[in-house]
Amino acid sequence: MNATALALVELGAVLFALGTLGRVAVHFGMSPIPLYLLGGLVFGHGGFVELDAAAEFGHLAGEIGVVLLLLLLGLEYTAAELVTGMRRSWAAGLLDLVANATPGVAVALLLGWGAMGAVTLGGVTYISSSGIIAKVLDDLGRLGNRETPVVLSILVFEDLAMAVYLPILTTLLAGLSLFAGLKALAVALVTVTVVLVVALRFGRYVSALVDSPDNEVFLLKLLGSALLVAGAASTLNVSAAVGAFLLGIAISGSTAHQAAKLLEPLRDLFAAMFFVAFGLNTDPAAIPPVLGWAVALAAVTVATKVATGWWAAGRQGIARMGRARAGAALVARGEFSIVIAGLAVGMGAVDGELAALASTYVLLMAVLGPVAARVVEPAAEWVLRRARPAPG
């Protein structure tokens, strides 16, 4: 079998397997991300079946998947919502950052991975999965709940924090000087500011530039502009993911709605390849040594996320049940955590065990997040009943 035929057969096998895993996830009402990561572990180096011929396509498809994930996330927000969310949630956002990054930093230092590993793993444990959370809230019919704006405000803060964090991480991983790091941070801040100003004042022009009544033309212009912006952002060390996110913010109105509708199938396809590509680069044999640390991190950061959501919702005068729902909604980790770990491992700047720990941690949290959101109400009701004094 020639190389092209082999690559096609392997790629077809991977896609069919992903479809099967996705169907299993839908059947059990869970996120497919853990199963996609497991699929990558099975097909990658050290797995049961090694599919080397499809690896090159998987890497490029994974990069496109990151761009589409963040572009679609940006389309969910307007610049005005971002600004309002920042004003409303900055205190909760800071608490979220400190409470959830600290466990990752501590574990990395305990494992001897140094400052680079600490900065990387701190980001992995900090950022919640906007994609998983949005889907869970929609599935559970909670988008109109009073606590949901609190959850979304914290997610907005996290996404903007990533716009600053990723350029710094990229600079550190590349081993550049302090001056280069400060320059990258300045570029990131200026870029975010300019995009928000453009989106607030001239968003209709950006929307008009990519819009088209023909779906084919619209899709080509939209995807082309996303890849161009992502590539330009990556060149400036601002991160391709953040560049795509900022482009999504700049597109608004009916154009954003139509863009999301067109891009969702592509996002799902390439995002699945992204998670598989990460799994392909993780040796399953490296997981058992870090499993205990992953479980400990999961236990601690479930508690810190719940506490963050509880406190943030309480500041808005929300009742205890709503506070519990807000906290449980924030538990899931997913796409951004893998983006951070993949960036660090791909540049060869951190210990290879970090990829195994990140994969195991995300597997646990991507499962625990939706489960926590579903069981929080009956669990909270049981606790409240037990806490009430007996009558008479």
Contacts in CASP RR format, 6 or more apart in sequence:
PFRMAT RR
TARGET T0000
AUTHOR 0000-0000-0000
METHOD contacts of the structure
MODEL  1
MNATALALVELGAVLFALGTLGRVAVHFGMSPIPLYLLGGLVFGHGGFVE
LDAAAEFGHLAGEIGVVLLLLLLGLEYTAAELVTGMRRSWAAGLLDLVAN
ATPGVAVALLLGWGAMGAVTLGGVTYISSSGIIAKVLDDLGRLGNRETPV
VLSILVFEDLAMAVYLPILTTLLAGLSLFAGLKALAVALVTVTVVLVVAL
RFGRYVSALVDSPDNEVFLLKLLGSALLVAGAASTLNVSAAVGAFLLGIA
ISGSTAHQAAKLLEPLRDLFAAMFFVAFGLNTDPAAIPPVLGWAVALAAV
TVATKVATGWWAAGRQGIARMGRARAGAALVARGEFSIVIAGLAVGMGAV
DGELAALASTYVLLMAVLGPVAARVVEPAAEWVLRRARPAPG
1 9 0 8 1.000
3 53 0 8 1.000
6 53 0 8 1.000
7 53 0 8 1.000
7 54 0 8 1.000
7 56 0 8 1.000
7 57 0 8 1.000
10 51 0 8 1.000
10 53 0 8 1.000
10 54 0 8 1.000
11 54 0 8 1.000
11 57 0 8 1.000
12 54 0 8 1.000
13 51 0 8 1.000
14 43 0 8 1.000
14 51 0 8 1.000
14 54 0 8 1.000
14 273 0 8 1.000
14 276 0 8 1.000
17 39 0 8 1.000
17 43 0 8 1.000
18 36 0 8 1.000
18 39 0 8 1.000
18 272 0 8 1.000
18 273 0 8 1.000
18 276 0 8 1.000
21 32 0 8 1.000
21 35 0 8 1.000
21 36 0 8 1.000
21 38 0 8 1.000
21 39 0 8 1.000
22 32 0 8 1.000
22 35 0 8 1.000
22 36 0 8 1.000
24 35 0 8 1.000
25 31 0 8 1.000
25 32 0 8 1.000
25 35 0 8 1.000
26 32 0 8 1.000
29 139 0 8 1.000
29 370 0 8 1.000
30 367 0 8 1.000
30 370 0 8 1.000
30 371 0 8 1.000
31 129 0 8 1.000
31 132 0 8 1.000
31 135 0 8 1.000
31 136 0 8 1.000
31 332 0 8 1.000
31 366 0 8 1.000
31 367 0 8 1.000
31 370 0 8 1.000
32 272 0 8 1.000
33 129 0 8 1.000
33 132 0 8 1.000
33 275 0 8 1.000
33 334 0 8 1.000
33 335 0 8 1.000
33 362 0 8 1.000
33 366 0 8 1.000
34 362 0 8 1.000
34 363 0 8 1.000
34 366 0 8 1.000
34 367 0 8 1.000
36 272 0 8 1.000
36 275 0 8 1.000
36 276 0 8 1.000
37 275 0 8 1.000
37 276 0 8 1.000
37 278 0 8 1.000
37 279 0 8 1.000
37 338 0 8 1.000
37 359 0 8 1.000
37 362 0 8 1.000
37 363 0 8 1.000
37 366 0 8 1.000
38 363 0 8 1.000
39 276 0 8 1.000
39 279 0 8 1.000
40 275 0 8 1.000
40 276 0 8 1.000
40 277 0 8 1.000
40 278 0 8 1.000
40 279 0 8 1.000
40 280 0 8 1.000
40 282 0 8 1.000
41 47 0 8 1.000
41 279 0 8 1.000
41 282 0 8 1.000
41 284 0 8 1.000
41 287 0 8 1.000
41 359 0 8 1.000
42 48 0 8 1.000
42 49 0 8 1.000
43 49 0 8 1.000
43 50 0 8 1.000
43 51 0 8 1.000
43 276 0 8 1.000
43 280 0 8 1.000
44 50 0 8 1.000
44 51 0 8 1.000
44 55 0 8 1.000
44 279 0 8 1.000
44 280 0 8 1.000
44 281 0 8 1.000
44 282 0 8 1.000
45 280 0 8 1.000
45 281 0 8 1.000
45 283 0 8 1.000
46 283 0 8 1.000
46 284 0 8 1.000
46 285 0 8 1.000
47 283 0 8 1.000
47 284 0 8 1.000
51 280 0 8 1.000
55 277 0 8 1.000
55 280 0 8 1.000
58 273 0 8 1.000
58 276 0 8 1.000
58 277 0 8 1.000
58 280 0 8 1.000
59 277 0 8 1.000
61 270 0 8 1.000
61 273 0 8 1.000
61 274 0 8 1.000
61 277 0 8 1.000
62 270 0 8 1.000
62 271 0 8 1.000
62 273 0 8 1.000
62 274 0 8 1.000
62 277 0 8 1.000
63 240 0 8 1.000
63 274 0 8 1.000
64 227 0 8 1.000
64 270 0 8 1.000
65 267 0 8 1.000
65 270 0 8 1.000
65 271 0 8 1.000
65 273 0 8 1.000
65 274 0 8 1.000
66 240 0 8 1.000
66 241 0 8 1.000
66 244 0 8 1.000
66 271 0 8 1.000
66 274 0 8 1.000
66 335 0 8 1.000
66 339 0 8 1.000
67 226 0 8 1.000
67 227 0 8 1.000
67 230 0 8 1.000
67 240 0 8 1.000
67 241 0 8 1.000
67 244 0 8 1.000
68 226 0 8 1.000
68 244 0 8 1.000
68 263 0 8 1.000
68 266 0 8 1.000
68 267 0 8 1.000
68 270 0 8 1.000
68 271 0 8 1.000
69 131 0 8 1.000
69 241 0 8 1.000
69 267 0 8 1.000
69 271 0 8 1.000
69 274 0 8 1.000
69 335 0 8 1.000
70 241 0 8 1.000
70 242 0 8 1.000
70 243 0 8 1.000
70 244 0 8 1.000
70 245 0 8 1.000
71 226 0 8 1.000
71 244 0 8 1.000
71 245 0 8 1.000
71 247 0 8 1.000
71 248 0 8 1.000
71 263 0 8 1.000
71 267 0 8 1.000
72 260 0 8 1.000
72 263 0 8 1.000
72 264 0 8 1.000
72 267 0 8 1.000
73 130 0 8 1.000
73 131 0 8 1.000
73 159 0 8 1.000
73 245 0 8 1.000
73 248 0 8 1.000
74 159 0 8 1.000
74 244 0 8 1.000
74 245 0 8 1.000
74 246 0 8 1.000
74 247 0 8 1.000
74 248 0 8 1.000
74 249 0 8 1.000
75 248 0 8 1.000
75 251 0 8 1.000
75 256 0 8 1.000
75 259 0 8 1.000
75 260 0 8 1.000
75 263 0 8 1.000
76 130 0 8 1.000
76 134 0 8 1.000
76 260 0 8 1.000
77 156 0 8 1.000
77 159 0 8 1.000
77 249 0 8 1.000
78 199 0 8 1.000
78 249 0 8 1.000
78 252 0 8 1.000
78 253 0 8 1.000
79 195 0 8 1.000
79 196 0 8 1.000
79 199 0 8 1.000
79 200 0 8 1.000
79 203 0 8 1.000
79 249 0 8 1.000
79 250 0 8 1.000
79 252 0 8 1.000
80 200 0 8 1.000
81 156 0 8 1.000
82 156 0 8 1.000
82 160 0 8 1.000
82 196 0 8 1.000
82 249 0 8 1.000
83 196 0 8 1.000
83 200 0 8 1.000
85 152 0 8 1.000
85 153 0 8 1.000
85 156 0 8 1.000
85 157 0 8 1.000
86 156 0 8 1.000
86 157 0 8 1.000
86 160 0 8 1.000
88 149 0 8 1.000
88 153 0 8 1.000
89 150 0 8 1.000
89 153 0 8 1.000
89 154 0 8 1.000
89 156 0 8 1.000
89 157 0 8 1.000
89 312 0 8 1.000
90 157 0 8 1.000
91 315 0 8 1.000
92 150 0 8 1.000
92 153 0 8 1.000
92 154 0 8 1.000
92 157 0 8 1.000
92 308 0 8 1.000
92 309 0 8 1.000
92 311 0 8 1.000
92 312 0 8 1.000
92 315 0 8 1.000
93 154 0 8 1.000
93 157 0 8 1.000
93 158 0 8 1.000
93 161 0 8 1.000
93 308 0 8 1.000
93 312 0 8 1.000
95 308 0 8 1.000
95 311 0 8 1.000
95 312 0 8 1.000
96 126 0 8 1.000
96 154 0 8 1.000
96 157 0 8 1.000
96 158 0 8 1.000
96 305 0 8 1.000
96 308 0 8 1.000
96 309 0 8 1.000
96 312 0 8 1.000
96 330 0 8 1.000
97 126 0 8 1.000
97 161 0 8 1.000
99 304 0 8 1.000
99 305 0 8 1.000
99 307 0 8 1.000
99 308 0 8 1.000
100 125 0 8 1.000
100 126 0 8 1.000
100 301 0 8 1.000
100 304 0 8 1.000
100 305 0 8 1.000
100 308 0 8 1.000
101 122 0 8 1.000
101 123 0 8 1.000
101 125 0 8 1.000
101 126 0 8 1.000
102 122 0 8 1.000
103 122 0 8 1.000
103 125 0 8 1.000
103 297 0 8 1.000
103 300 0 8 1.000
103 301 0 8 1.000
103 304 0 8 1.000
104 118 0 8 1.000
104 121 0 8 1.000
104 122 0 8 1.000
104 123 0 8 1.000
104 124 0 8 1.000
104 125 0 8 1.000
104 297 0 8 1.000
104 301 0 8 1.000
105 118 0 8 1.000
105 119 0 8 1.000
105 121 0 8 1.000
105 122 0 8 1.000
107 121 0 8 1.000
107 293 0 8 1.000
107 296 0 8 1.000
107 297 0 8 1.000
107 357 0 8 1.000
108 114 0 8 1.000
108 117 0 8 1.000
108 118 0 8 1.000
108 120 0 8 1.000
108 121 0 8 1.000
108 122 0 8 1.000
108 354 0 8 1.000
109 118 0 8 1.000
111 293 0 8 1.000
111 351 0 8 1.000
111 353 0 8 1.000
112 351 0 8 1.000
113 121 0 8 1.000
113 350 0 8 1.000
113 351 0 8 1.000
113 353 0 8 1.000
113 354 0 8 1.000
116 172 0 8 1.000
116 173 0 8 1.000
116 344 0 8 1.000
116 349 0 8 1.000
116 350 0 8 1.000
117 344 0 8 1.000
117 350 0 8 1.000
117 351 0 8 1.000
117 354 0 8 1.000
119 168 0 8 1.000
119 169 0 8 1.000
119 172 0 8 1.000
120 169 0 8 1.000
120 340 0 8 1.000
120 341 0 8 1.000
120 344 0 8 1.000
120 350 0 8 1.000
120 354 0 8 1.000
121 354 0 8 1.000
121 357 0 8 1.000
121 358 0 8 1.000
123 165 0 8 1.000
123 337 0 8 1.000
123 340 0 8 1.000
124 333 0 8 1.000
124 337 0 8 1.000
124 340 0 8 1.000
124 341 0 8 1.000
124 358 0 8 1.000
124 361 0 8 1.000
124 362 0 8 1.000
125 297 0 8 1.000
125 301 0 8 1.000
125 333 0 8 1.000
125 337 0 8 1.000
125 361 0 8 1.000
126 158 0 8 1.000
126 161 0 8 1.000
127 158 0 8 1.000
127 161 0 8 1.000
127 162 0 8 1.000
127 333 0 8 1.000
127 336 0 8 1.000
127 337 0 8 1.000
127 340 0 8 1.000
128 154 0 8 1.000
128 155 0 8 1.000
128 158 0 8 1.000
128 305 0 8 1.000
128 330 0 8 1.000
128 331 0 8 1.000
128 332 0 8 1.000
128 333 0 8 1.000
129 332 0 8 1.000
129 333 0 8 1.000
129 334 0 8 1.000
129 335 0 8 1.000
129 336 0 8 1.000
129 337 0 8 1.000
129 365 0 8 1.000
129 366 0 8 1.000
130 155 0 8 1.000
130 158 0 8 1.000
130 159 0 8 1.000
130 335 0 8 1.000
130 336 0 8 1.000
131 334 0 8 1.000
131 335 0 8 1.000
132 332 0 8 1.000
132 334 0 8 1.000
132 366 0 8 1.000
132 369 0 8 1.000
132 370 0 8 1.000
133 151 0 8 1.000
133 155 0 8 1.000
133 329 0 8 1.000
133 330 0 8 1.000
133 332 0 8 1.000
136 329 0 8 1.000
136 332 0 8 1.000
136 369 0 8 1.000
136 370 0 8 1.000
136 373 0 8 1.000
136 374 0 8 1.000
137 143 0 8 1.000
137 148 0 8 1.000
137 151 0 8 1.000
137 329 0 8 1.000
137 373 0 8 1.000
140 373 0 8 1.000
140 374 0 8 1.000
142 148 0 8 1.000
142 325 0 8 1.000
142 329 0 8 1.000
145 322 0 8 1.000
145 325 0 8 1.000
146 316 0 8 1.000
146 318 0 8 1.000
146 322 0 8 1.000
147 313 0 8 1.000
147 316 0 8 1.000
147 318 0 8 1.000
147 322 0 8 1.000
147 323 0 8 1.000
147 325 0 8 1.000
147 326 0 8 1.000
147 329 0 8 1.000
148 326 0 8 1.000
148 329 0 8 1.000
150 309 0 8 1.000
150 312 0 8 1.000
150 313 0 8 1.000
150 316 0 8 1.000
150 318 0 8 1.000
150 326 0 8 1.000
151 309 0 8 1.000
151 326 0 8 1.000
151 327 0 8 1.000
151 329 0 8 1.000
151 330 0 8 1.000
153 312 0 8 1.000
154 308 0 8 1.000
154 309 0 8 1.000
154 312 0 8 1.000
154 330 0 8 1.000
155 330 0 8 1.000
158 336 0 8 1.000
159 245 0 8 1.000
160 192 0 8 1.000
162 239 0 8 1.000
162 241 0 8 1.000
162 242 0 8 1.000
162 245 0 8 1.000
162 336 0 8 1.000
163 188 0 8 1.000
163 191 0 8 1.000
163 192 0 8 1.000
163 238 0 8 1.000
163 239 0 8 1.000
163 242 0 8 1.000
163 245 0 8 1.000
163 246 0 8 1.000
164 185 0 8 1.000
164 188 0 8 1.000
164 189 0 8 1.000
164 192 0 8 1.000
166 188 0 8 1.000
166 238 0 8 1.000
166 239 0 8 1.000
166 241 0 8 1.000
166 242 0 8 1.000
166 340 0 8 1.000
166 343 0 8 1.000
167 181 0 8 1.000
167 184 0 8 1.000
167 185 0 8 1.000
167 187 0 8 1.000
167 188 0 8 1.000
167 237 0 8 1.000
167 238 0 8 1.000
167 239 0 8 1.000
167 242 0 8 1.000
168 181 0 8 1.000
168 184 0 8 1.000
168 185 0 8 1.000
168 188 0 8 1.000
169 340 0 8 1.000
169 343 0 8 1.000
169 344 0 8 1.000
170 184 0 8 1.000
170 237 0 8 1.000
170 239 0 8 1.000
170 343 0 8 1.000
171 180 0 8 1.000
171 181 0 8 1.000
171 184 0 8 1.000
171 185 0 8 1.000
171 237 0 8 1.000
172 181 0 8 1.000
172 349 0 8 1.000
173 343 0 8 1.000
173 344 0 8 1.000
173 347 0 8 1.000
173 348 0 8 1.000
173 349 0 8 1.000
173 350 0 8 1.000
174 237 0 8 1.000
174 347 0 8 1.000
174 349 0 8 1.000
175 349 0 8 1.000
176 184 0 8 1.000
184 236 0 8 1.000
184 237 0 8 1.000
184 238 0 8 1.000
187 236 0 8 1.000
187 237 0 8 1.000
187 238 0 8 1.000
188 238 0 8 1.000
188 242 0 8 1.000
191 233 0 8 1.000
191 236 0 8 1.000
191 238 0 8 1.000
191 243 0 8 1.000
191 246 0 8 1.000
192 246 0 8 1.000
195 246 0 8 1.000
195 247 0 8 1.000
195 249 0 8 1.000
195 250 0 8 1.000
196 249 0 8 1.000
198 206 0 8 1.000
198 250 0 8 1.000
199 206 0 8 1.000
199 249 0 8 1.000
199 250 0 8 1.000
199 252 0 8 1.000
203 250 0 8 1.000
203 251 0 8 1.000
203 252 0 8 1.000
204 252 0 8 1.000
206 250 0 8 1.000
206 251 0 8 1.000
206 252 0 8 1.000
207 250 0 8 1.000
207 251 0 8 1.000
207 252 0 8 1.000
207 253 0 8 1.000
207 255 0 8 1.000
207 256 0 8 1.000
208 255 0 8 1.000
209 221 0 8 1.000
209 225 0 8 1.000
210 218 0 8 1.000
210 221 0 8 1.000
210 222 0 8 1.000
210 225 0 8 1.000
210 251 0 8 1.000
210 255 0 8 1.000
210 259 0 8 1.000
211 218 0 8 1.000
211 255 0 8 1.000
211 258 0 8 1.000
212 218 0 8 1.000
212 221 0 8 1.000
215 262 0 8 1.000
218 258 0 8 1.000
218 259 0 8 1.000
218 262 0 8 1.000
219 262 0 8 1.000
219 263 0 8 1.000
222 259 0 8 1.000
222 262 0 8 1.000
222 263 0 8 1.000
223 263 0 8 1.000
223 266 0 8 1.000
225 247 0 8 1.000
226 244 0 8 1.000
226 247 0 8 1.000
229 243 0 8 1.000
229 244 0 8 1.000
229 246 0 8 1.000
229 247 0 8 1.000
230 240 0 8 1.000
230 241 0 8 1.000
230 243 0 8 1.000
230 244 0 8 1.000
230 247 0 8 1.000
231 240 0 8 1.000
232 243 0 8 1.000
233 239 0 8 1.000
233 240 0 8 1.000
233 242 0 8 1.000
233 243 0 8 1.000
233 244 0 8 1.000
233 246 0 8 1.000
234 240 0 8 1.000
239 343 0 8 1.000
241 336 0 8 1.000
241 339 0 8 1.000
248 256 0 8 1.000
248 259 0 8 1.000
251 259 0 8 1.000
271 335 0 8 1.000
274 335 0 8 1.000
274 338 0 8 1.000
275 335 0 8 1.000
275 338 0 8 1.000
278 338 0 8 1.000
278 341 0 8 1.000
278 342 0 8 1.000
278 355 0 8 1.000
278 359 0 8 1.000
279 359 0 8 1.000
281 342 0 8 1.000
281 345 0 8 1.000
281 346 0 8 1.000
281 355 0 8 1.000
282 355 0 8 1.000
282 356 0 8 1.000
282 359 0 8 1.000
283 356 0 8 1.000
286 352 0 8 1.000
286 353 0 8 1.000
286 355 0 8 1.000
286 356 0 8 1.000
287 356 0 8 1.000
287 359 0 8 1.000
287 360 0 8 1.000
289 353 0 8 1.000
289 356 0 8 1.000
290 353 0 8 1.000
290 356 0 8 1.000
290 357 0 8 1.000
290 360 0 8 1.000
291 360 0 8 1.000
293 357 0 8 1.000
294 357 0 8 1.000
294 360 0 8 1.000
294 361 0 8 1.000
294 364 0 8 1.000
295 364 0 8 1.000
297 357 0 8 1.000
297 361 0 8 1.000
298 361 0 8 1.000
298 364 0 8 1.000
298 365 0 8 1.000
298 368 0 8 1.000
301 333 0 8 1.000
301 365 0 8 1.000
302 331 0 8 1.000
302 365 0 8 1.000
302 368 0 8 1.000
302 372 0 8 1.000
305 327 0 8 1.000
305 330 0 8 1.000
305 331 0 8 1.000
306 324 0 8 1.000
306 327 0 8 1.000
306 328 0 8 1.000
306 330 0 8 1.000
306 331 0 8 1.000
306 372 0 8 1.000
307 327 0 8 1.000
308 327 0 8 1.000
308 330 0 8 1.000
309 323 0 8 1.000
309 326 0 8 1.000
309 327 0 8 1.000
309 329 0 8 1.000
309 330 0 8 1.000
310 323 0 8 1.000
310 324 0 8 1.000
310 326 0 8 1.000
310 327 0 8 1.000
311 323 0 8 1.000
312 326 0 8 1.000
313 322 0 8 1.000
313 323 0 8 1.000
313 326 0 8 1.000
313 327 0 8 1.000
314 323 0 8 1.000
318 326 0 8 1.000
320 380 0 8 1.000
320 384 0 8 1.000
321 377 0 8 1.000
321 380 0 8 1.000
321 381 0 8 1.000
321 384 0 8 1.000
324 376 0 8 1.000
324 377 0 8 1.000
324 379 0 8 1.000
324 380 0 8 1.000
325 373 0 8 1.000
325 376 0 8 1.000
325 377 0 8 1.000
327 376 0 8 1.000
328 369 0 8 1.000
328 372 0 8 1.000
328 373 0 8 1.000
328 376 0 8 1.000
329 373 0 8 1.000
331 365 0 8 1.000
331 368 0 8 1.000
331 369 0 8 1.000
331 372 0 8 1.000
331 373 0 8 1.000
332 365 0 8 1.000
332 366 0 8 1.000
332 368 0 8 1.000
332 369 0 8 1.000
332 370 0 8 1.000
332 373 0 8 1.000
333 361 0 8 1.000
333 362 0 8 1.000
333 365 0 8 1.000
333 366 0 8 1.000
334 362 0 8 1.000
334 365 0 8 1.000
334 366 0 8 1.000
337 358 0 8 1.000
337 361 0 8 1.000
337 362 0 8 1.000
337 365 0 8 1.000
338 358 0 8 1.000
338 359 0 8 1.000
338 362 0 8 1.000
340 358 0 8 1.000
341 354 0 8 1.000
341 355 0 8 1.000
341 358 0 8 1.000
341 359 0 8 1.000
342 355 0 8 1.000
342 358 0 8 1.000
344 350 0 8 1.000
344 354 0 8 1.000
345 352 0 8 1.000
345 354 0 8 1.000
345 355 0 8 1.000
END
